Amino acid sequence: MNGTSEGPASATELGPTVTDSDGDLAPRAGRTGPPTYRSVFTTAPLAMAVVDAEGLVVSANDTLGTLLGTDPAALAGSVAADLVDLASDAGTWHAYREVLRGHRPRLRCTRRLKRADGHSLWAQVTVEPLADSGESGASGDGDTPGGLLLSVADVSARRELQARLRHLQMHDPVTRLPNRALFFERLTAALEAESYENGGTGRIGVCYLDLDGFKAVNDTHGHRVGDRLLAAVAERLTRCAEEAAHPRSGAPLVARLGGDEFALLVEDSTGTDQLADLAGAVLAALQPPFELSDRRLSVTASVGVVERHTAGTTPTALMQAADTTLYWAKADGRARWTLFDPERNATRMTRQALAATLRPAIERGEFALEYQPLVGMADGRVRGVEALIRWNHPQFGVLAPNRFIALAEEDGSIVPLGRWILRTACHQARRWQLAHPDEPPIFVSVNVAVRQVWDSDLVADVARTLEETGLAPHLLQLELTESAVMGSAGRPLQVLKALSEMGVHIAIDDFGTGYSNLAYLSRLPVSVLKLDGAFVRGFQYAAVSDTEPGEVANPADEVIVEAMVQLAHRLGLTVTAECVETSDQASRLRRIGCDTGQGWLYSRPVAPDRISALLGHAGPGGPAGVQAGVGNP
């Protein structure tokens, strides 16, 4: 009887490998031992056979014959290794030969055997030497050493139970799809070198999808309906996979990874086009509504698509990329697929690295302030400077605030960072005041994030800083963006009023780009409006005749700015124009009554000593000012 697979060498070659000098380890057929042992061997419930030194069956009991579906007497003289498939792989074959030679005490393995009637069974095969005692042989003379005892146990039922248990362990009970454990098992196997070095494409792809708004289905219709919807989605995904089957690699593996997350694994993928087509087919398959008894439900999905070389890829790295890309698809509007972009991912990784080092960077003193002058539009004198925070990052160099302020607001580190900015700016303003006693003192304006208002006692922080630095309250100005101020109620409004009553000035930054609730503006304790640079850029050309071909001045911008300036003045507010870059812009802003301006026309952000030099060269005149904060450069 043969096993289901062939080994590296025929078991009939075993005879020559055992030399004559090894002696006759087992008696030949026809010799009988003591009746007691013969009866035990013959009637034993365990299938057994005695094998001689040449690897041939000497005798087999009735149980072995029944197990293999043949006459036990016909097994005598058979090659034992072929009988139980010991030559199907090199490892087992080598171990068997070691036992046969007496160099190994036992061999135990599980093989799949084929009966004479064609049926297969799983068997646990054990080969071990017989004792050399003359009384121990089942068949042999008392003066002849025992050979090998081959025992075979049918473990088919146990294997079937193990297979059923593994199926339950590796499949999702709701959708009957492979679960996360089986998915990662297949993914790991696909990334092993042997799987792609034997003629495969050497590539792999994943479509990682998440149902949009599935929580609302559970909350509205209950988890029972949600489970039925998941099962219906699984059926459509399975059909998509079957339709996308490749002649070489077969159909993609569809798995439920948990919750409303599914994945399609494409082994031996042919490129991003194949994965893009699969993702598109998945979205199209989910578009028709799902008919669930008396309910008609619609659902969409967001899909993250990753396709790459298997070499150098790990399961963790691949699924992290897929998860990131799925997040992009959600952020881009849902109900779409998004392909993994290495450059976009590098930006994300940099963002994460910055977020992880923000708080320690404050303690290490990696931040600094630079200052940009604000100039009076009427007389051209310095009325103030805007100071911008910079991060001297040890790895990424000098970073502008737009690279990290949003991160600081997200993780709350804007609170300690904001305190540092407030304290540093006030100290610097006081130093300028003391260094230039003959000049009018300059005010300093510090941008404040709305989270600082909610997560810290801003009024107490400001009062403490002014007391420590000796700076007068009217020389401090706090800036908030229009979107943060407009519609403020409760604590934010109370904080602004308390600061204003203390003597601190409040300014609205980037005015004209947010809510622009002019009626609400009159109720706020605001003293300064800063017009967004987008309006000033519309002043770039003096007249249409001066423009280059295709460049047309927009007179509406000037009309809008003039109206906002007049409104602010009627409300008792002053106006600062940002992003002033040309003398023509400055003259037109001066003509419509803008109070102060800032931009590269006057100066870029510079170090504090440059401002000191600028103030030192100023002659007698009106008040000057310095603005410090975390706003955009």
C-alpha positions as CSV (number, residue, x, y, z in Angstrom):
1,M,0.0,0.0,0.0
2,N,1.3,3.5,-0.9
3,G,1.0,6.9,0.7
4,T,-0.5,9.9,-1.1
5,S,2.9,11.4,-2.0
6,E,6.3,10.2,-3.2
7,G,9.5,10.7,-1.3
8,P,12.9,11.7,-2.5
9,A,13.9,8.0,-2.9
10,S,12.2,4.7,-3.3
11,A,11.9,2.7,-0.1
12,T,13.1,-0.4,-2.0
13,E,16.6,1.2,-1.9
14,L,16.5,0.8,1.8
15,G,18.0,-2.8,1.7
16,P,21.4,-1.8,0.4
17,T,21.8,0.9,3.0
18,V,21.7,-1.7,5.8
19,T,24.9,-3.8,5.5
20,D,25.1,-7.5,6.1
21,S,27.2,-6.9,9.1
22,D,24.2,-5.5,10.9
23,G,23.0,-9.0,11.3
24,D,19.5,-10.5,11.1
25,L,17.6,-8.2,13.4
26,A,14.2,-10.0,12.9
27,P,13.2,-13.6,12.1
28,R,11.7,-14.5,8.8
29,A,8.1,-15.4,8.1
30,G,7.1,-18.9,9.1
31,R,8.9,-19.0,12.4
32,T,6.6,-18.8,15.4
33,G,7.2,-17.5,18.9
34,P,5.6,-18.5,22.2
35,P,1.9,-18.9,21.7
36,T,1.1,-16.3,24.3
37,Y,2.9,-13.5,22.6
38,R,1.7,-14.6,19.2
39,S,-1.9,-14.4,20.3
40,V,-1.4,-11.0,21.9
41,F,0.2,-9.7,18.7
42,T,-2.5,-11.2,16.4
43,T,-5.5,-10.0,18.4
44,A,-4.2,-6.6,19.6
45,P,-6.6,-3.7,19.0
46,L,-3.6,-1.6,17.8
47,A,-2.5,-2.2,14.2
48,M,1.0,-3.5,14.2
49,A,3.7,-5.2,12.1
50,V,7.1,-6.5,12.7
51,V,9.8,-5.2,10.3
52,D,13.2,-6.8,9.7
53,A,16.6,-5.1,9.3
54,E,16.0,-4.7,5.6
55,G,12.8,-2.7,6.1
56,L,10.5,-5.5,5.0
57,V,7.4,-6.6,6.8
58,V,7.8,-9.9,8.6
59,S,4.3,-10.2,9.8
60,A,1.2,-8.0,10.4
61,N,-1.7,-8.5,12.7
62,D,-5.3,-8.6,11.7
63,T,-6.0,-5.0,12.9
64,L,-3.5,-3.6,10.5
65,G,-5.0,-5.6,7.7
66,T,-8.4,-4.3,8.6
67,L,-7.1,-0.7,8.8
68,L,-5.5,-0.9,5.4
69,G,-8.4,-2.9,3.8
70,T,-6.2,-5.9,2.9
71,D,-5.3,-9.4,4.0
72,P,-2.6,-9.2,6.7
73,A,-0.9,-12.2,5.3
74,A,-0.4,-10.4,2.0
75,L,1.5,-7.7,3.8
76,A,4.4,-10.0,4.6
77,G,7.4,-9.0,2.4
78,S,6.1,-5.5,1.7
79,V,8.4,-2.5,2.0
80,A,7.3,-1.0,5.3
81,A,8.3,2.6,4.4
82,D,6.1,2.5,1.3
83,L,3.3,0.8,3.2
84,V,2.9,3.8,5.6
85,D,4.3,6.6,3.4
86,L,7.6,7.2,5.3
87,A,9.5,8.2,2.2
88,S,7.2,11.2,1.2
89,D,9.6,13.8,2.7
90,A,13.3,13.9,3.3
91,G,13.0,14.5,7.1
92,T,10.8,11.5,7.9
93,W,12.8,9.3,5.5
94,H,16.1,10.2,7.2
95,A,14.6,9.6,10.7
96,Y,13.2,6.2,9.7
97,R,16.6,5.1,8.4
98,E,18.2,6.2,11.7
99,V,15.8,4.1,13.7
100,L,16.4,1.2,11.4
101,R,20.1,1.4,11.9
102,G,19.8,1.7,15.7
103,H,20.9,5.3,15.8
104,R,17.6,6.7,16.9
105,P,15.2,5.3,19.5
106,R,11.9,6.1,17.9
107,L,10.0,7.7,15.0
108,R,6.5,9.0,15.4
109,C,4.7,10.9,12.6
110,T,1.3,11.5,11.2
111,R,0.6,10.4,7.6
112,R,-2.3,10.3,5.3
113,L,-2.7,6.8,3.9
114,K,-4.8,5.4,1.2
115,R,-6.7,2.1,1.7
116,A,-7.0,-0.6,-0.9
117,D,-10.5,0.5,-1.7
118,G,-9.3,4.1,-2.5
119,H,-10.5,5.8,0.7
120,S,-8.0,7.9,2.7
121,L,-7.4,8.0,6.4
122,W,-5.1,9.9,8.8
123,A,-2.8,7.7,10.8
124,Q,-0.2,8.1,13.5
125,V,2.7,5.9,12.7
126,T,5.2,4.8,15.3
127,V,8.4,2.9,14.6
128,E,10.7,1.6,17.4
129,P,13.1,-1.3,17.9
130,L,11.9,-4.5,19.5
131,A,13.7,-5.7,22.6
132,D,16.6,-8.2,22.0
133,S,15.1,-10.6,24.6
134,G,14.2,-13.9,23.1
135,E,10.8,-13.8,24.9
136,S,9.8,-10.4,23.5
137,G,9.4,-11.1,19.8
138,A,5.9,-11.5,18.4
139,S,7.3,-13.7,15.8
140,G,10.8,-15.1,15.9
141,D,13.3,-17.4,17.6
142,G,14.5,-16.9,21.1
143,D,18.1,-16.5,20.0
144,T,17.5,-13.9,17.4
145,P,17.4,-10.2,18.2
146,G,14.0,-8.4,17.6
147,G,13.6,-6.1,14.6
148,L,11.3,-3.1,14.5
149,L,7.8,-2.8,15.7
150,L,5.6,-0.7,13.4
151,S,2.3,0.5,15.0
152,V,-0.4,2.4,13.2
153,A,-3.3,4.3,14.9
154,D,-6.2,5.7,13.0
155,V,-6.5,9.4,14.0
156,S,-9.0,10.4,11.3
157,A,-11.7,11.3,13.7
158,R,-9.4,13.3,15.8
159,R,-8.0,15.1,12.7
160,E,-11.6,15.8,11.6
161,L,-12.4,17.3,15.0
162,Q,-9.3,19.4,15.0
163,A,-10.1,20.6,11.5
164,R,-13.6,21.5,12.6
165,L,-12.3,23.3,15.7
166,R,-9.7,25.2,13.6
167,H,-12.4,26.2,11.1
168,L,-14.5,27.6,14.0
169,Q,-11.4,29.3,15.4
170,M,-10.3,30.8,12.1
171,H,-13.7,32.0,10.8
172,D,-16.2,34.7,11.7
173,P,-19.5,33.3,13.0
174,V,-21.6,36.2,11.6
175,T,-20.3,36.3,8.0
176,R,-18.6,32.8,7.9
177,L,-15.6,34.5,6.3
178,P,-12.0,34.0,7.4
179,N,-11.3,36.1,10.5
180,R,-8.3,38.2,11.4
181,A,-6.2,35.3,12.7
182,L,-6.6,33.4,9.4
183,F,-6.1,36.5,7.3
184,F,-2.8,37.2,9.0
185,E,-1.7,33.6,8.8
186,R,-2.3,33.7,5.0
187,L,-0.6,37.1,4.8
188,T,2.4,35.9,6.7
189,A,2.7,32.8,4.5
190,A,2.4,34.9,1.3
191,L,5.3,37.1,2.4
192,E,7.7,34.3,3.1
193,A,10.5,34.1,0.6
194,E,9.6,30.6,-0.6
195,S,6.2,31.7,-1.7
196,Y,7.4,34.2,-4.3
197,E,10.8,32.8,-5.3
198,N,9.2,30.0,-7.2
199,G,7.9,31.7,-10.3
200,G,5.4,34.2,-8.6
201,T,5.1,37.9,-9.4
202,G,6.8,38.8,-6.1
203,R,4.0,41.3,-5.3
204,I,1.1,41.5,-3.0
205,G,-1.9,43.7,-2.5
206,V,-4.6,44.5,0.0
207,C,-7.9,46.3,-0.2
208,Y,-8.8,47.3,3.4
209,L,-12.4,48.6,3.7
210,D,-14.6,50.0,6.3
211,L,-18.4,50.5,6.0
212,D,-19.4,54.2,6.3
213,G,-21.9,55.0,9.0
214,F,-22.4,51.4,10.1
215,K,-22.7,52.4,13.7
216,A,-25.9,54.3,12.8
217,V,-27.4,51.1,11.5
218,N,-26.7,49.3,14.8
219,D,-28.0,52.2,16.8
220,T,-31.1,52.6,14.7
221,H,-32.1,49.1,13.8
222,G,-30.3,47.0,16.4
223,H,-27.3,44.6,16.3
224,R,-29.4,41.8,14.9
225,V,-30.1,43.8,11.7
226,G,-26.5,45.0,11.7
227,D,-25.2,41.4,11.7
228,R,-27.5,40.5,8.8
229,L,-26.2,43.5,6.9
230,L,-22.6,42.4,7.6
231,A,-23.5,38.9,6.3
232,A,-25.0,40.4,3.1
233,V,-22.0,42.6,2.6
234,A,-19.8,39.5,3.0
235,E,-21.7,37.7,0.2
236,R,-21.2,40.6,-2.2
237,L,-17.5,40.8,-1.4
238,T,-17.1,37.1,-2.0
239,R,-18.8,37.4,-5.4
240,C,-16.4,40.3,-6.2
241,A,-13.5,38.2,-5.3
242,E,-14.7,35.2,-7.4
243,E,-15.2,37.5,-10.4
244,A,-11.7,39.0,-9.9
245,A,-10.0,35.6,-9.8
246,H,-6.7,35.4,-11.6
247,P,-5.7,32.3,-13.6
248,R,-2.5,32.0,-11.6
249,S,-3.2,33.2,-8.1
250,G,-6.9,32.4,-7.9
251,A,-9.5,34.5,-6.1
252,P,-8.5,37.0,-3.5
253,L,-9.0,36.0,0.1
254,V,-12.0,37.9,1.7
255,A,-11.8,38.2,5.5
256,R,-13.7,40.1,8.2
257,L,-11.1,41.7,10.4
258,G,-13.6,42.8,13.1
259,G,-16.5,45.2,13.5
260,D,-17.4,46.6,10.0
261,E,-13.9,46.1,8.6
262,F,-13.1,43.7,5.8
263,A,-10.0,43.0,3.8
264,L,-9.3,41.4,0.4
265,L,-5.8,39.8,0.1
266,V,-4.4,39.5,-3.4
267,E,-1.4,37.2,-3.7
268,D,0.9,37.4,-6.7
269,S,-0.7,40.7,-7.7
270,T,0.1,42.2,-11.1
271,G,0.3,45.8,-10.1
272,T,-1.7,48.7,-8.7
273,D,-4.2,48.6,-11.6
274,Q,-5.4,45.2,-10.5
275,L,-6.0,46.4,-7.0
276,A,-7.6,49.6,-8.2
277,D,-10.0,47.6,-10.4
278,L,-10.9,45.4,-7.5
279,A,-11.5,48.4,-5.2
280,G,-13.8,49.9,-7.8
281,A,-15.7,46.7,-8.2
282,V,-16.2,46.5,-4.4
283,L,-17.6,50.0,-4.3
284,A,-19.9,49.2,-7.2
285,A,-21.1,46.0,-5.6
286,L,-22.1,47.8,-2.5
287,Q,-24.1,50.5,-4.2
288,P,-27.4,48.7,-4.7
289,P,-29.6,48.8,-1.5
290,F,-29.7,45.7,0.7
291,E,-33.1,44.0,1.1
292,L,-33.2,42.7,4.6
293,S,-36.8,41.3,5.2
294,D,-38.9,44.4,5.6
295,R,-36.0,46.8,5.6
296,R,-34.2,48.4,2.7
297,L,-30.7,49.6,3.8
298,S,-28.0,51.4,1.8
299,V,-24.4,51.4,2.8
300,T,-21.1,52.7,1.3
301,A,-17.5,51.9,2.1
302,S,-14.2,53.6,2.2
303,V,-11.3,51.5,0.8
304,G,-7.6,51.8,1.4
305,V,-5.5,50.2,-1.3
306,V,-1.9,49.0,-0.9
307,E,0.1,47.1,-3.6
308,R,3.9,46.5,-3.3
309,H,6.8,44.1,-3.6
310,T,6.7,41.3,-1.1
311,A,10.5,41.4,-0.6
312,G,11.2,43.5,2.5
313,T,7.6,43.8,3.4
314,T,6.2,42.6,6.8
315,P,2.6,41.9,7.7
316,T,2.6,44.7,10.2
317,A,4.1,47.3,7.8
318,L,1.6,46.3,5.0
319,M,-1.4,46.6,7.3
320,Q,-0.2,49.8,8.8
321,A,0.0,51.2,5.3
322,A,-3.5,49.9,4.5
323,D,-4.9,51.4,7.7
324,T,-3.4,54.7,6.9
325,T,-4.7,54.7,3.4
326,L,-8.2,53.8,4.7
327,Y,-8.0,56.8,7.0
328,W,-7.2,59.0,4.0
329,A,-10.2,57.6,2.1
330,K,-12.4,58.5,5.1
331,A,-10.9,62.0,5.4
332,D,-11.2,62.6,1.7
333,G,-15.0,62.2,1.8
334,R,-15.8,58.5,2.2
335,A,-17.5,56.3,-0.3
336,R,-14.2,56.1,-2.3
337,W,-11.0,54.2,-2.6
338,T,-7.5,55.7,-2.1
339,L,-4.2,54.4,-3.2
340,F,-1.2,54.4,-0.7
341,D,1.0,57.4,-1.4
342,P,4.6,57.1,0.0
343,E,5.1,60.9,0.0
344,R,1.8,61.5,1.8
345,N,2.7,58.8,4.3
346,A,6.2,60.4,4.8
347,T,4.4,63.6,5.7
348,R,2.2,61.7,8.2
349,M,5.2,60.0,9.7
350,T,6.9,63.4,10.1
351,R,3.8,64.8,11.7
352,Q,3.7,61.9,14.2
353,A,7.4,62.4,15.0
354,L,6.8,66.1,15.7
355,A,3.8,65.4,17.9
356,A,5.8,62.9,19.9
357,T,8.6,65.4,20.6
358,L,6.6,68.6,21.1
359,R,6.3,68.6,24.9
360,P,10.0,67.5,25.5
361,A,11.1,70.2,23.0
362,I,9.5,72.9,25.3
363,E,11.5,71.6,28.2
364,R,14.7,71.4,26.1
365,G,14.3,75.1,25.0
366,E,14.1,74.3,21.3
367,F,11.7,77.2,20.5
368,A,12.5,80.8,19.7
369,L,10.6,84.0,18.7
370,E,11.3,86.2,15.7
371,Y,9.7,89.6,15.2
372,Q,8.3,91.4,12.2
373,P,7.6,95.2,12.3
374,L,4.2,96.7,12.1
375,V,4.3,100.2,10.5
376,G,2.0,103.2,10.8
377,M,0.4,103.8,7.4
378,A,0.2,107.6,8.0
379,D,3.8,108.4,9.0
380,G,5.7,105.2,8.1
381,R,7.1,104.8,11.6
382,V,7.4,101.5,13.4
383,R,4.3,101.1,15.6
384,G,5.0,97.4,16.5
385,V,6.4,94.1,15.3
386,E,4.9,90.7,14.9
387,A,6.9,88.0,16.5
388,L,6.5,84.5,15.2
389,I,7.5,81.3,17.0
390,R,10.1,79.0,15.4
391,W,11.1,75.4,16.3
392,N,14.8,74.7,16.0
393,H,14.2,71.0,15.6
394,P,17.4,68.8,15.8
395,Q,16.3,66.6,12.9
396,F,14.1,68.7,10.7
397,G,15.8,72.1,11.1
398,V,13.9,75.4,11.7
399,L,10.2,74.8,11.5
400,A,7.5,77.5,10.9
401,P,4.4,77.5,13.1
402,N,2.2,76.1,10.4
403,R,4.2,72.8,10.8
404,F,3.4,72.2,14.5
405,I,0.8,74.6,16.0
406,A,-2.1,72.4,14.9
407,L,-0.4,69.4,16.5
408,A,0.1,71.4,19.7
409,E,-3.6,72.3,19.7
410,E,-4.6,68.6,19.2
411,D,-2.6,67.1,22.0
412,G,-2.9,70.0,24.4
413,S,0.7,71.0,24.4
414,I,-0.4,74.4,23.2
415,V,-1.1,75.3,26.8
416,P,2.5,75.1,28.1
417,L,3.8,76.3,24.8
418,G,1.4,79.3,24.9
419,R,2.6,80.2,28.4
420,W,6.2,80.1,27.2
421,I,5.4,82.4,24.3
422,L,3.5,84.8,26.6
423,R,6.3,85.0,29.1
424,T,9.1,85.3,26.5
425,A,7.3,88.0,24.5
426,C,6.4,90.1,27.6
427,H,10.0,89.8,28.9
428,Q,11.3,91.0,25.5
429,A,8.9,93.9,25.3
430,R,10.0,95.0,28.8
431,R,13.6,94.8,27.8
432,W,13.0,97.0,24.7
433,Q,11.2,99.5,26.9
434,L,14.1,99.7,29.4
435,A,16.7,99.8,26.6
436,H,15.0,102.7,24.9
437,P,13.6,105.0,27.6
438,D,13.4,108.0,25.3
439,E,11.1,106.1,22.9
440,P,7.4,105.5,23.6
441,P,7.0,102.0,24.9
442,I,6.0,99.3,22.4
443,F,3.1,96.8,22.9
444,V,3.4,93.1,22.3
445,S,0.7,91.0,20.8
446,V,0.5,87.3,21.5
447,N,-1.7,84.9,19.6
448,V,-3.9,82.7,21.8
449,A,-5.4,79.4,20.7
450,V,-9.0,78.8,21.7
451,R,-7.9,75.6,23.6
452,Q,-5.8,77.9,25.8
453,V,-9.0,79.6,26.8
454,W,-10.7,76.4,27.7
455,D,-7.9,74.3,29.1
456,S,-6.0,76.9,31.2
457,D,-6.7,79.8,33.5
458,L,-5.7,82.4,30.9
459,V,-6.6,85.4,33.0
460,A,-4.4,84.2,35.9
461,D,-1.6,83.3,33.5
462,V,-1.7,86.8,32.0
463,A,-1.9,88.6,35.4
464,R,1.1,86.5,36.7
465,T,3.2,87.2,33.6
466,L,2.6,90.9,33.7
467,E,3.5,91.0,37.4
468,E,6.7,89.1,36.8
469,T,7.9,91.1,33.9
470,G,6.7,94.5,35.0
471,L,5.0,95.1,31.6
472,A,1.9,97.4,31.7
473,P,-1.4,95.7,30.7
474,H,-2.1,98.2,27.9
475,L,1.3,97.1,26.3
476,L,0.0,93.6,25.9
477,Q,-2.4,92.6,23.1
478,L,-3.8,89.1,22.7
479,E,-4.9,87.8,19.2
480,L,-7.5,85.2,18.5
481,T,-8.7,84.1,15.1
482,E,-12.0,85.3,13.8
483,S,-13.5,81.7,13.9
484,A,-12.5,81.4,17.5
485,V,-13.9,84.7,18.6
486,M,-17.1,85.0,16.6
487,G,-19.9,83.2,18.3
488,S,-18.0,82.9,21.5
489,A,-20.2,82.4,24.5
490,G,-19.9,81.3,28.1
491,R,-16.3,80.9,29.3
492,P,-14.5,82.3,26.2
493,L,-16.5,85.5,26.3
494,Q,-16.1,85.9,30.1
495,V,-12.3,85.4,29.7
496,L,-12.1,88.1,26.9
497,K,-14.1,90.6,29.0
498,A,-12.0,89.9,32.1
499,L,-8.8,90.5,30.1
500,S,-10.2,93.7,28.5
501,E,-11.2,95.0,32.0
502,M,-7.6,94.3,33.1
503,G,-6.4,96.7,30.4
504,V,-5.2,94.1,27.9
505,H,-6.1,94.7,24.2
506,I,-7.9,92.1,22.2
507,A,-7.4,91.7,18.4
508,I,-9.1,89.6,15.8
509,D,-6.7,87.9,13.4
510,D,-7.4,87.0,9.8
511,F,-10.6,89.1,9.8
512,G,-12.8,88.6,6.8
513,T,-12.1,84.9,6.3
514,G,-14.3,83.3,9.0
515,Y,-17.8,84.0,10.2
516,S,-17.6,87.8,9.7
517,N,-20.6,88.3,12.1
518,L,-20.5,92.1,12.1
519,A,-23.5,92.4,14.4
520,Y,-21.8,90.3,17.0
521,L,-18.6,92.2,16.6
522,S,-19.9,95.2,18.4
523,R,-20.6,93.1,21.6
524,L,-17.1,91.8,21.9
525,P,-14.3,93.5,23.9
526,V,-12.2,93.9,20.7
527,S,-9.9,96.8,19.9
528,V,-8.1,95.8,16.7
529,L,-9.0,94.1,13.5
530,K,-6.3,92.5,11.4
531,L,-7.4,92.1,7.7
532,D,-6.4,88.8,6.1
533,G,-3.7,89.0,3.5
534,A,-6.0,87.7,0.8
535,F,-7.7,91.1,0.6
536,V,-4.4,92.9,0.4
537,R,-3.1,90.7,-2.4
538,G,-6.0,92.1,-4.5
539,F,-4.3,95.4,-4.3
540,Q,-1.3,94.1,-6.2
541,Y,-1.7,96.3,-9.3
542,A,-2.1,100.1,-9.3
543,A,-4.4,100.1,-12.3
544,V,-5.5,97.7,-15.1
545,S,-3.2,99.5,-17.5
546,D,-0.2,98.5,-15.4
547,T,-0.9,94.8,-15.3
548,E,0.8,92.1,-17.2
549,P,-1.2,90.2,-19.9
550,G,-3.7,88.0,-18.2
551,E,-3.3,89.8,-14.8
552,V,-6.3,91.9,-14.0
553,A,-6.7,94.1,-10.9
554,N,-9.8,93.4,-8.8
555,P,-11.4,96.8,-7.8
556,A,-13.9,94.9,-5.6
557,D,-11.2,94.0,-3.1
558,E,-10.4,97.7,-2.5
559,V,-14.1,98.4,-2.1
560,I,-14.5,95.6,0.5
561,V,-11.4,96.7,2.5
562,E,-12.5,100.3,2.5
563,A,-15.9,99.3,3.8
564,M,-14.4,97.2,6.6
565,V,-12.0,99.9,7.6
566,Q,-14.8,102.5,7.8
567,L,-17.0,100.0,9.8
568,A,-14.1,99.3,12.2
569,H,-13.4,103.0,12.8
570,R,-17.1,103.7,13.5
571,L,-16.9,100.9,16.1
572,G,-13.8,102.5,17.6
573,L,-11.4,99.8,16.4
574,T,-8.1,100.2,14.6
575,V,-7.2,98.2,11.5
576,T,-4.0,96.4,10.6
577,A,-3.4,95.1,7.1
578,E,-1.3,91.9,6.7
579,C,0.9,90.8,3.8
580,V,1.8,94.3,2.5
581,E,4.5,93.5,-0.1
582,T,4.6,96.6,-2.5
583,S,4.6,100.3,-2.0
584,D,1.6,100.6,-4.3
585,Q,-0.4,98.4,-1.8
586,A,0.8,100.5,1.0
587,S,-0.2,103.8,-0.7
588,R,-3.7,102.5,-1.5
589,L,-4.2,101.1,2.0
590,R,-3.1,104.5,3.4
591,R,-5.6,106.3,1.1
592,I,-8.6,104.3,2.4
593,G,-7.6,104.9,6.0
594,C,-5.9,101.7,7.2
595,D,-4.0,102.3,10.4
596,T,-1.0,100.0,10.4
597,G,0.5,97.5,8.0
598,Q,2.9,94.6,8.2
599,G,4.6,92.6,5.5
600,W,7.8,92.0,3.6
601,L,7.7,95.6,2.3
602,Y,8.9,96.7,5.7
603,S,10.8,93.6,7.0
604,R,10.8,89.9,7.3
605,P,10.7,88.3,10.8
606,V,14.0,89.0,12.5
607,A,15.8,88.3,15.7
608,P,15.2,90.6,18.8
609,D,18.5,92.4,18.4
610,R,17.5,93.6,15.0
611,I,14.4,95.1,16.4
612,S,16.5,96.8,19.1
613,A,18.7,98.3,16.4
614,L,15.6,99.5,14.5
615,L,14.2,101.2,17.6
616,G,17.6,102.7,18.4
617,H,17.6,104.5,15.0
618,A,14.1,105.8,15.4
619,G,13.7,109.5,16.1
620,P,11.2,111.1,18.3
621,G,7.6,110.3,17.3
622,G,4.5,108.4,18.1
623,P,4.3,105.0,19.9
624,A,5.9,101.9,18.5
625,G,4.7,98.3,19.0
626,V,5.8,94.7,18.9
627,Q,3.6,91.7,18.3
628,A,4.6,88.2,19.3
629,G,2.6,85.0,18.8
630,V,2.0,81.7,17.1
631,G,0.3,83.0,13.9
632,N,1.3,82.2,10.4
633,P,4.5,83.8,9.0
